Amino acid sequence: QVQLVESGGGLVQAGGSLGLACAASGGTLDRYAMGWFRQAPGKEREFVAGVTWSAGTTSYRESVKGRFTISRDKALNTVYLQMNSLKPEDTAVYFCAASKVGREYNYWGQGTQVTVSS
């Protein structure tokens, strides 16, 4: 059973930066993928970025490419999302998630609010 605890987030002006962290516990992650999702009010949850724990292979949704960077620290069992050049449309609750590689994400953190003011 994997437990995920997010930290970071907050309020920032458009064009600013924020970093999120997600600490994982409860098992080894070598066969897992870690991801960040977000959900804005009235919208469905959407994939933002993902990374495979073992190889570090990353993927991003198109709208955040070049602005967001996902990374992981194996020693700390933590995955990060660095968000630069933030836009008001990035405002959402951001969730950390984990899954066995190739499977649906089935472990979720509690979420952290990111608000970008114009």
Backbone bond lengths (Angstrom), bond angles and torsions (degrees), N, CA, C in turn:
res aa  C-N    CA-C-N  psi(-1)  N-CA   C-N-CA  omega(-1)  CA-C   N-CA-C  phi
1 Q - - - 1.457 - - 1.523 109.19 -
2 V 1.310 116.00 120.03 1.462 121.18 -179.15 1.522 108.95 -94.95
3 Q 1.310 116.15 131.43 1.466 121.80 173.56 1.520 108.67 -109.66
4 L 1.314 114.89 139.67 1.468 121.46 -177.38 1.519 109.70 -127.55
5 V 1.327 115.83 131.75 1.464 121.06 179.23 1.518 108.43 -129.29
6 E 1.330 116.10 117.44 1.459 121.26 -179.80 1.521 110.83 -89.08
7 S 1.307 114.85 155.42 1.455 122.08 171.52 1.520 107.98 -147.73
8 G 1.318 114.74 164.43 1.455 119.94 -176.89 1.506 110.16 98.53
9 G 1.297 116.33 -161.85 1.453 120.08 -176.55 1.512 110.34 85.71
10 G 1.334 115.03 -174.88 1.451 120.09 -179.45 1.509 111.11 132.60
11 L 1.324 114.81 -156.54 1.462 122.42 -176.66 1.518 109.60 -111.59
12 V 1.326 116.05 133.77 1.456 121.07 -179.40 1.522 108.61 -146.80
13 Q 1.319 116.37 152.49 1.459 119.96 176.80 1.522 109.96 -79.90
14 A 1.310 115.57 155.59 1.455 120.26 176.97 1.527 110.18 -55.28
15 G 1.327 114.81 137.54 1.450 121.16 -176.88 1.511 113.52 92.24
16 G 1.313 116.76 -10.96 1.450 121.44 -179.34 1.520 112.91 -84.59
17 S 1.330 114.43 -174.54 1.468 121.31 -176.44 1.523 110.70 -129.40
18 L 1.318 114.77 150.89 1.459 122.44 173.25 1.512 108.67 -145.11
19 G 1.316 115.84 153.57 1.451 120.67 175.38 1.508 110.85 -123.91
20 L 1.316 115.78 139.91 1.458 122.24 175.59 1.524 108.84 -115.86
21 A 1.307 115.65 148.86 1.459 120.92 176.00 1.521 108.88 -131.12
22 C 1.314 115.42 150.46 1.461 121.31 179.72 1.526 107.91 -137.75
23 A 1.315 115.50 111.99 1.459 120.79 179.10 1.524 109.37 -91.91
24 A 1.323 115.39 128.20 1.463 121.36 -178.55 1.524 110.80 -108.25
25 S 1.302 115.47 142.93 1.457 120.66 176.68 1.512 109.16 -146.97
26 G 1.334 115.23 166.31 1.456 119.37 173.91 1.511 115.25 102.61
27 G 1.302 118.19 1.27 1.460 118.73 178.53 1.506 111.37 171.19
28 T 1.316 115.40 170.26 1.457 119.89 176.49 1.527 108.70 -80.72
29 L 1.295 115.84 146.03 1.459 120.92 -171.25 1.526 113.55 -108.70
30 D 1.326 117.22 7.35 1.465 119.59 -172.28 1.526 113.40 -57.61
31 R 1.322 117.93 -29.64 1.463 120.52 -178.77 1.518 112.58 -102.12
32 Y 1.324 115.58 16.75 1.453 120.54 -174.69 1.530 112.10 -107.88
33 A 1.309 113.33 156.14 1.447 122.21 165.10 1.517 107.33 -110.95
34 M 1.308 115.46 144.21 1.453 121.87 178.39 1.517 108.09 -116.60
35 G 1.311 115.58 142.26 1.454 118.34 -177.54 1.514 112.60 -141.97
36 W 1.309 114.08 161.40 1.463 122.31 170.73 1.523 107.57 -117.04
37 F 1.319 113.97 133.19 1.454 122.00 175.72 1.524 107.86 -123.35
38 R 1.325 116.28 166.23 1.458 119.35 175.11 1.523 109.46 -145.26
39 Q 1.324 114.04 153.84 1.451 120.33 177.91 1.515 109.19 -138.91
40 A 1.315 115.60 117.45 1.454 121.97 177.15 1.526 108.76 -91.25
41 P 1.334 117.82 157.08 1.464 120.77 -179.88 1.528 111.95 -55.29
42 G 1.311 115.56 128.86 1.453 120.77 178.24 1.507 115.28 77.19
43 K 1.328 116.90 5.37 1.460 120.30 -178.66 1.524 110.39 -121.71
44 E 1.312 115.39 162.54 1.451 120.05 177.73 1.528 110.19 -79.08
45 R 1.294 114.26 155.54 1.463 119.62 176.57 1.523 109.39 -66.71
46 E 1.338 116.57 138.93 1.450 120.29 -177.38 1.523 111.37 -132.02
47 F 1.308 114.27 149.15 1.457 120.84 177.22 1.522 109.88 -70.14
48 V 1.327 115.87 137.51 1.459 121.34 178.63 1.528 110.77 -110.63
49 A 1.322 116.23 -53.52 1.457 120.40 -177.17 1.519 108.98 -159.47
50 G 1.339 115.50 154.26 1.451 119.98 178.64 1.515 110.94 -145.21
51 V 1.323 115.35 158.78 1.461 121.46 178.29 1.521 108.48 -147.98
52 T 1.329 116.12 137.53 1.456 119.19 173.86 1.520 108.29 -83.15
53 W 1.327 115.78 134.30 1.457 119.62 -172.42 1.521 112.09 -63.93
54 S 1.321 116.35 -43.17 1.456 119.90 -173.98 1.528 112.22 -72.67
55 A 1.333 116.71 -54.54 1.466 120.63 -173.44 1.525 113.29 -91.55
56 G 1.318 117.00 -19.51 1.456 119.52 -178.26 1.509 113.82 76.89
57 T 1.297 117.92 20.26 1.460 121.92 178.19 1.523 109.17 -70.16
58 T 1.331 116.59 129.73 1.458 120.57 -175.19 1.523 111.80 -111.82
59 S 1.324 114.99 157.68 1.455 122.22 174.33 1.518 107.95 -148.46
60 Y 1.344 115.40 150.86 1.462 121.16 -175.82 1.523 110.18 -140.44
61 R 1.342 114.80 151.31 1.449 116.55 167.74 1.512 108.29 -72.89
62 E 1.303 115.90 153.14 1.468 120.76 -170.85 1.530 112.31 -58.96
63 S 1.316 117.25 -38.96 1.461 120.59 -172.67 1.519 113.73 -70.34
64 V 1.324 118.75 -12.68 1.465 120.14 -179.57 1.529 112.46 -111.98
65 K 1.299 116.95 -4.34 1.469 119.75 -179.97 1.528 110.07 -58.75
66 G 1.317 115.80 134.66 1.451 121.04 -179.23 1.511 113.72 85.78
67 R 1.340 117.19 -13.04 1.462 120.77 179.43 1.530 112.35 -113.69
68 F 1.318 116.64 -36.78 1.469 121.43 -178.21 1.525 109.78 -107.17
69 T 1.322 115.47 147.42 1.455 121.11 176.61 1.524 109.46 -134.08
70 I 1.319 115.73 125.21 1.460 120.47 175.35 1.528 108.25 -100.79
71 S 1.322 115.59 141.18 1.455 120.26 178.44 1.517 108.79 -150.35
72 R 1.327 115.51 166.34 1.469 118.11 177.33 1.509 109.74 -138.76
73 D 1.319 114.80 149.86 1.457 123.15 176.61 1.516 106.66 -115.78
74 K 1.317 116.07 106.41 1.458 120.05 -175.69 1.526 111.63 -64.87
75 A 1.306 117.23 -35.41 1.466 120.32 -177.63 1.521 111.26 -66.70
76 L 1.333 116.73 -32.97 1.457 121.44 -178.30 1.521 112.73 -98.99
77 N 1.338 116.67 -1.71 1.475 120.46 -176.95 1.529 111.28 52.06
78 T 1.325 115.12 44.23 1.462 120.74 -174.79 1.526 110.07 -130.71
79 V 1.308 114.86 140.02 1.458 121.51 174.72 1.521 107.93 -114.65
80 Y 1.309 115.32 143.54 1.460 121.64 -174.89 1.533 110.50 -121.81
81 L 1.308 114.05 155.09 1.460 120.57 170.28 1.519 107.00 -133.52
82 Q 1.312 115.76 109.90 1.461 121.19 175.75 1.511 108.09 -94.26
83 M 1.328 115.53 123.51 1.463 121.11 -175.50 1.521 108.86 -116.90
84 N 1.314 116.32 117.28 1.460 122.87 178.95 1.524 109.92 -115.84
85 S 1.314 115.50 163.99 1.471 121.52 178.74 1.527 110.96 48.71
86 L 1.315 114.97 47.95 1.459 120.00 -175.71 1.524 111.34 -65.50
87 K 1.341 113.90 147.00 1.456 122.38 -179.64 1.526 109.19 -120.94
88 P 1.326 117.94 156.22 1.472 119.32 177.73 1.528 112.63 -54.79
89 E 1.315 117.69 -32.63 1.462 120.21 179.94 1.525 113.53 -72.01
90 D 1.325 117.14 -5.83 1.468 120.59 173.05 1.526 111.59 -83.21
91 T 1.312 117.03 -6.53 1.458 120.96 179.62 1.524 110.49 -62.02
92 A 1.321 115.83 125.84 1.464 121.21 -177.33 1.518 109.01 -178.29
93 V 1.326 115.30 171.08 1.454 120.62 165.37 1.529 106.66 -87.98
94 Y 1.310 115.11 126.93 1.463 121.06 -178.44 1.524 109.73 -101.63
95 F 1.332 114.86 132.58 1.453 121.71 -178.16 1.528 110.42 -118.55
96 C 1.297 114.96 139.39 1.449 121.68 170.38 1.526 107.92 -91.01
97 A 1.326 116.81 144.83 1.460 120.35 -178.82 1.519 110.38 -144.86
98 A 1.330 115.08 159.04 1.461 120.98 179.25 1.518 109.80 -140.86
99 S 1.311 114.59 151.02 1.462 119.90 177.07 1.516 108.98 -157.45
100 K 1.310 115.59 157.05 1.457 118.79 167.76 1.533 106.50 -64.30
101 V 1.297 117.07 141.84 1.463 121.05 -177.93 1.522 109.95 -55.22
102 G 1.323 116.28 130.60 1.449 121.46 179.38 1.510 114.93 89.10
103 R 1.305 117.20 -4.11 1.464 121.23 179.98 1.515 109.82 -113.49
104 E 1.335 115.16 167.40 1.453 119.70 177.38 1.530 110.36 -67.55
105 Y 1.324 114.60 148.99 1.459 119.14 175.93 1.526 108.64 -65.55
106 N 1.317 116.29 127.55 1.462 119.61 -177.07 1.522 114.15 -131.86
107 Y 1.311 116.88 1.21 1.452 120.51 172.92 1.528 106.96 -118.86
108 W 1.332 115.56 132.76 1.457 120.20 -173.60 1.510 111.45 -133.51
109 G 1.325 114.91 145.01 1.443 120.22 170.38 1.513 110.40 -83.32
110 Q 1.331 115.41 -178.55 1.461 120.26 -174.96 1.519 112.84 -83.15
111 G 1.316 117.39 -15.23 1.457 121.32 179.37 1.513 112.58 94.86
112 T 1.313 115.08 149.85 1.457 121.31 177.55 1.528 108.54 -140.92
113 Q 1.330 115.78 138.94 1.459 120.93 -174.05 1.521 110.95 -81.97
114 V 1.310 115.76 133.49 1.455 123.03 170.76 1.522 107.46 -121.79
115 T 1.328 116.18 122.77 1.452 120.95 -179.89 1.520 108.90 -124.25
116 V 1.319 115.88 125.36 1.460 121.93 -179.76 1.524 107.71 -114.21
117 S 1.322 115.75 116.79 1.460 120.22 -178.90 1.531 110.52 -91.48
118 S 1.312 115.25 148.43 1.473 119.89 -178.25 1.516 111.45 -90.55
